[in-house]
Amino acid sequence: MLADLVGPALARDTVTAIVNAGDHVIDCSVTNWWAAYRYPEHHPRTAPTRAAYRFDHL
């Protein structure tokens, strides 16, 4: 139906972009999950925070 409305080339490009975007989201999600469990010291929830900067007059 999409090809009937906009033409076969545009329909193919649109569907390809949608599929590639979903694939990219899945790749990023899996990579982030793997990195969080492989390198837990870099996970934002468990990473140490820096002490606040204090100006010392000395």
C-alpha positions, 0 to 999 in steps of 0.5 A: 500500500505504501508503494501505491501511495509514494512510489516503489523507490521511496517506499523501499527507502523508507522501509529500509530506514525504519528497519535500520533504525530498529537494528541500530537501537537493538545494537546499542542496547545490547552493547550498553547492557554488555558494557555495564556488566562487563565493566561495572566500574564504568556504570553511571549508577556505581561510578564514584563521584568527584568531590566538589571543588572548594576554593582554598585561600591558602 
